[in-house]
């Protein structure tokens, strides 16, 4: 293993047996497709990934991919020095080349742009990185154990990408006081003397074992067991079947057996199925061992189970204010900016946010220059899918109809979260009552966080409408990032506290933020103040009934 490592030993991590097994199986057969570690911060996710790299043969690299990494940095790009100094087009390898033979760790993979996640998963599955861009055609081996980690409270990974991770494990810090104490003692001991601690956890034998084994044979009848299991639990597509077969063969090989058996399938099935069964954010992730056993043993009669929602579950699909801003159901617009796929280049008209390396070098070469000058600089034109940030500002005062208002709003937020689960949308909620406005739900795509915030929202008091609009606009402007902000104000247009809302509404129009005003006015006599507010704001006008789940479907 190249000497005593100064990495916290893999075997010294207390507990986390499922995560350790998933990592070892992927090290034995990277074609399993990587491991996704889901859990809160401080639960040893990165420690396990680093520890695994120290077990791999040779001086196996551990490469960490930062959230802000560009596609050039990941896949590789044109070598500027070679192009200018020698006049040759030479490939400059990226992180995928650096990770060959080791571990590629992606923290907060759920926050990484979708197109980069796609690239990582494609290369992890094929073992080859192919680059065709900027006059470069390059193919090089890139075989690594892909380890992604994420905190579900920061937003989910889209199901289309989630499915492509081979195995997934929920990683949690132990609640047992003795285990926690042991984990702390080990960490303190390592920090005090890493060499002494690593020597006490000598992993040479484990590393040799990992280097010397391979996947076992997979009997034909066992493949049929796997396919029946996946059909029984409702797994979509064939990826789960393939992953379970590979993982079962790897487990049998790891334990020194020549042939995989049903018991191997039982042990790895939950790791491969847990993250593939959650079709909506309202379903609990995971699968129990009892369910796996019943499906394998045929206790369900061999028929695929019908999975129906409970009567009080929300509908399966809701569209976020269909038609507003030109968006259609379930689709995201394509926008150009500083991140995303490279689609072209241009002469910059200001500060360069993203350099088009190849185009810049070609411009210099066209002048016969050996160095790049200011006139040669070209800015990269990139394209990516843009999600929405929907900020709901809701009148929670004690005026008539507050219960109906809040019921409709909760239903809308739940519906928007269904879209957020499928895409990169985010939802925020601002309520206003008494003298001020409160951010009840900060921008999130996390279903768990949103549901917890929505359970109890206080109501009553006067109506500070201007404060509500201003607070919601602030959230939309400050936190939208690369999301397209949409402000949704639910009000009857009356204000009984604070300044007149006209100026606050006009500010929304000036900032160019898309907006919708939902009229909550009820009763026979209607003042129509909400419609007037929508005109001042430059917003689309809807009635409260159009904010219900049924209307948004």
N, C-alpha and C positions, 0 to 999 in steps of 0.2 A: 504493500500500500504506500510505499514511498516514504517510510519514516513515520514517527509518531505524529498524528494529525493534531492540529490545534482547533479543530472543529468539535463542538459538543457531540459526543458519541451518540450514534443512532440508538444503541441499546440502552443508553443511560436515561433516555426520556421515559418518565414514569407513565405507565398505562398506554393509552392510544393504540391498543393492539390491532384494531381494524385498520387504522391508517398505516401502521407499519406493514401489515400484510399486503395492503393494496400497493404500496410503494415497492415492496420487494417483488411482487408479481410483475409489475411493470418493468422493473430492472431486468428481470429474467426474460421477459418478452415485451419489448416496447410497442409491438403492434397491437397490444391491448388498447392503446390509445390514450394513455395518460391518466392522471389522478386529479380529481377536483376535491380540495379540502375546504369544507364549508364550516365556518365557526367564528366566534368573536376573537378579537385581538388578544394576544398573550396566551394562546392555547397550543403553542409549540409547532405551528404549521411550518414556518420557515426553518425552524431548528431541525425538524424531521427531514425536510428536503435537503438541507446542507449535509446532514448526517448520512443520508443515502449516497450522496456523491462520493463521500470518503470510503464507501464500501466497494465502489465500482473499480474494475481493473485499471492498472496504470495510474497515471496522474489525471484522473477523470476531472474535467472542468465542472465547476458550478457557476452557471451564468444566470444572473438575475435581470429580468427585463423590466425596466421602469415603465410606469403608466404613460409617461410623456414621450416614449420612444417613437420615432418616425419610421415609416416603411423602409426608407433608405438604411437606417441604422439596423433594422431587423434583418432584411433579406440581403443587403449589400448594395453597392452602387459603383459608379465610375471612380477610378483612382485619379484624383486631380493631378497629383505630382507626376504620375506617369504620363498622363495626357499632355500636360504642358511642358514638362522637362524633357520627355523622350519622344513625344508625338505619337504615343501608342495608347490604344484603348485597353486598359487593364482593369480587371475586376478587383474591387476592394471588398473583401468579405465582411459580412455583418455578424450579428449575434447568433444567427442560426448556424453559421460555420464554426463560431467559437464554442458552441454547445455540443458539437459532435463528439460522441463517446461519453457524454456526461449527463448532467441534469440541467434542464432549462426551467427556471422557476419564475412564475408570473404571479406576483402578488396583486391583489385587487383586480383579478382578471375580468370581473364583471364591469369594471370601469374602463377597460381597454376598448378602443374603437372596434366595431364589429369586423371590419375588413382585416384588421391585424389578427384578431382571434381566428378568423378563417384561415389565414396564412399559416399560423402556428399549428393548427389542427391538421391541415393538409400535409404539411411537412412531417409532423409527428407520425402520421399514418403511413406515408410513403417512404420516409427516410431519405428523400431527395429534395433539395431546394433548387428550383428552376427559376432563373431570372432572365426575363426578356424585356429590356427597357433601355432607353437612352443609348441605342447602338450596341448594347451588350447582350450577348447570348451565353449564359453560363449555367452549368449544372454541376452540383457538387453534393457529396454525401452529407447528410445531416441527421444522424441517428442519435436520439437522446430520449431520456425519460422526461416527459412533460408533466410538470406539477403546477397546477393552478390553485390559488387560494382566494377566498372571498369571505367577506362578512355580509350575510344576507340582509342585515339592517341597512346596508348602503345601497341596496337595489339588487334585483335578481339578474342572473344571466339569462338571456333570451332562450326559450325552449329549443329553438333550432340549433343553438350553439351548445347548450347544456347536453343535448343528446349525443353530441360528438365526443364528449369526454368518456373514456372507457369506463372508469370506475369513479365513484363519488363516496365520500365519507363525511359525516357530520362530526366535527372535532370540537369537543367541549372540555373545559378545565374540570378536573375532578371536584366533586362536592364533598368527598371524604377527607376529613381533617388530617388523617395520618398520611394519605397519599399526597396531599398538598404540601404537608410539612417535608416529606421526603423529596419532593420535586424542588422545593426551595433550598433544602440542604445541599442537594446535588449541584444546583446552579451556583450557589455561593462557593462551594468547594472548587468548581471548575474555574470560576472567576479568580479565585485566590491563587490557584496553581494549575493551569490548563494541562501542562505536560504530565504532572503527577496524576491528575484525574483521568486523563485519557489512557494512561498506562494501566490504571486500575480497571478500566473497561476495555481491555485489549480485544479488538475485533478482527484480528488477523484470520482466525479460523472461520468466522462468518463470511469475510470477504472472499476467502479461498473457496468456500462452499458456493457462493454466488457465482464466482467465475467458472466453476467446474460443472454446473448443471444446466440443463435446458428443458424445454417443455416435454412432457411425456406424450405418448401416443394417445389418440382420441378414438375410441371404438365407435363404429357406425351407430350402434344402438344407443349410445350415450348422446349422440347428436340429436336423435329423435326425442330423448328425454328433455333435452334443453329446449327444442322447438315447441314441444307440448307445454312446457312450463311457461315460456314467453307468451304463447297464444292464450293460455289460461288466465294470466294476470293482465292481459290487455296491452302488452308492449307493442308499440307501433313500429313498423319497419323491421328490418332484420339485424340492425346493429346490435341490439341487446343479445340476440342469439349468438352472433359471432364473438362478442366480448366474453360471454359466459363460457363458451367453448374454449377460447384461448386462455382465459383465467383459470379454468379447471385443469387444463393441461399443464399450465405453469405451476399450479399448486401441487399437483402430483409429482412433477419433476423436482420441485423444491424439496419435497419430503422423501425423495429418493425412490419413487415408484416408477415402473416402466409404463404404466397405463393409467389414465384417469378413470375415476369411478363416480357413481352417483353421489357419494358423500362429498366429493370435491365440488360438484355442482351446488349442493346444498350450502356449502360454506362461502361460495363466491357470488351466489345469485343476488343476494340483497345489495351487494356492492355495485352490481351492474344494473339493477332494476330500480333502486330507490329514486334516483333522479329522473327516471324516464316515465314514471307513472303520474306525475303531477301535471295534468292537462290544463288546469285553471289554478289561479293563486289561492283559491279557497279550499283546495284539497290539501290535506296534510301530506307533506313529503314522506317518503320512506315506505318500506314494506316489511312486515313482520316475518319472523322465521316460521311461524305457524302457517302463514299464507303460502310461503315457499314450499313447506312440507306437504301441505294439502294438495297443491298443484302437482308436485312431483309424484305423490302417492296416489293421485287420482281420486281424492275424496270429493272433488267437485263434479264427478261424473265425466270428466274429460272435456267438458264444454267450456268454451270461453265465457267468462263471467260478464253479465251485463252490469255496467257500472253506472248507476243513476244518482243524480244529485238529490239530497234531502229536500223536502218540500220548502224549507225555509232558506235554501241556498239561493244566491243571486243567479240571474240568467247567465248562460254560458258565453254570451258575446254582447258587448256594448260598444257603441261607437262614440268617441269623444266629440260631441257637438258636430255631427255630420254636416259637411258642406261649408262650415265656417272657415273662411280663409282659403277656400279652394281645396281643402283636404277631403279625401274620400275615405270610406270605411277601411280601417286596418292598413292604410298605406301611409308612407312617410315621403315627404318631398325631398328631392335631391338639391343640396346647396353646395356652393363652392366657398372654400375658405382655406385655412392654413393647415388643416388636417384632412386625412382621407387618402384615396387613391390618386396617384399622379395622372392627370389627363391632358396636360399641356404646359406651356410656359408663355410668359409675356415679358415685355419690357416694363420694369416697375415704374410707377408714378409717385413713389414715396418710399418710406422705409420697407425693406424686404423682410417679409414675415417668414418665408420659406424659400430657400435657394434651390433653383433648378440646376443641379451640378452639371449634368451633361450638356444642356443648352448653353450654359455659361462658358464651358470649355470650348464648345464648338464655335461660339462667337469669337473667342480669343484666337482660336486656330485659324478661322477665316481671315483674320487680320495678319496672320503669320507671326503672331506674338508668342513669346515664351512665358508670358505671365498674364494673368487676368487683370484688366483695368476696369474702372467703374462702368465704362460704356458697354462692357461685355456682359455685365450681370443680368441674369434673367431670373424672374420670379416664378416659382412653381405654381401651377394652377391645380388645385386638388379638389376632389369631389367626394362627398359623403352623404349618407342619409341623415336627415335632421329629424330628431324627435321633438315633441312638444313639451313645454312646461305650462300646465294649466293651473292657474291660480284662482281659486274660488274665494270671493269675498262675500260673506253671508251676514245678513242682518239677524242677530241673535237677541234683539231687544224683546221686550215684553208685549209688543204690539200684537194685534189680532192675527191668528194663523201661524204663530211661531212654531208650533209642533209640526204642522204640515210642511212648513218651510224646511225645518231641520231634517225631517224624514226624507224629503225630496233631495236635499243636498247630500245626505249620507248615501242615498242610493246612487247619486251621480258620481260621488268620489269612488265608491265601490266599482261602478261601471268603468270609470276612467282607469282604475287600477288593473282591470282586465286587459285593457289595451296596453298599459304600461308593462304588463307581464310579457306580452307578445313583442313589444317594441322597446325603444329607448325613451319612452315618454315618462314624465314625472308629474306629480300632482302636489299642490300645496293648498292649504286652507287657512283663510283669515276670517275671524269672526269679529263683529263690532257690536258693542253694547255699553250702556252706562256712559262713561266719559272717554273711552279709548277703544282701540282695536288691538286684538291679540293674534299672533301667529299660532294657530292651534295645531298646524301640521306643516312643518318645514318641507321644502321640495324633496320628494322621495319617490322611488319606484318600488319600495319595499311594502309588500302587503301586510307583513306582520306589524310593522311600525304604524301604518295607517289605521289598521283595525283597532289597535290599542288606543290611539288618540281619539278615534271616533266614538268609542263606547260612551263616554260621558263628556258632553259639551255643555257648559253652563249657558242658561238663557235668562232673559229678564232685564228690566231697566229701560233707559232711554236709548235714542238712536243717533249715534255720532257718525252719520253717513260719510262725511268728508274724511274723517280719520280712517274709516274702513277702506275707502278708495285709495287714499294716499299710502296706507300700509301695504295694500295688495300690489299697487304699482311698484313700490320699493322692492318687494319680493321678486316681482317679475323682472325688473331691470337688474337687480343685484345678482340674482342666482340663476339666470337662464343659461349662462355659459354658451354652449353650442346648440341649445334647445331653442325652439321658436316659442316665445311667450304668448300666452293667450289669457286674458283677464276676464273672468266671469263674475259679475256682480249680481247678487240675488237681493232685491230690495223692492219696497213699494214706492220708493222715491221720496218718502217723507224723512225729514231730519228734525230731531227734537233736542239735539245736543251738539255743541261745537259750531264751527263756521258753516256758511252756506257751501254746499258741495259742488257748486258750479265750477269754481276754479280748479278743484281737484279733478273733476271730470274733464275739463279742458286740458289739463296736464297730460292725461292719458292720450288724447289726440295728438298733442305736440310731440310726445315721445314716440309716436308711431307704433304703439303697442296694439295688437289686435284685441278687440274687446267684445263682450256680449253682456247685455243687461237683461236679466230675467225678472219680469214684473211679478211681484208677490202680492200685489194689491188685490183685496177681496171685498165682497159686499156689493150692494146695489149702486151706491154712489161712489164713483171712481174719479180721482183727480187726474190720472194720466201722467203723474210726475215722473214715473220711471221711463216712459217713452220720451219725454223731454230730455231726461238725463242721458238716454242713449244717443239722442241727436247731438247733444253737446260733446259727448265722448267719442262720437264717430263710430258707435258700436252697433252691432246687430241686436235687434229687439226680439225677445221671446217672452212667452208667458210661462208661469210656473209649471203648468202641465207638461210643457215641452222639455222640462229638466228631469222628468221621471225616467226611470230605467226603460220603460216601454217605449217612450218617445225617442230615446237615444239609441235604441237598438239598431 
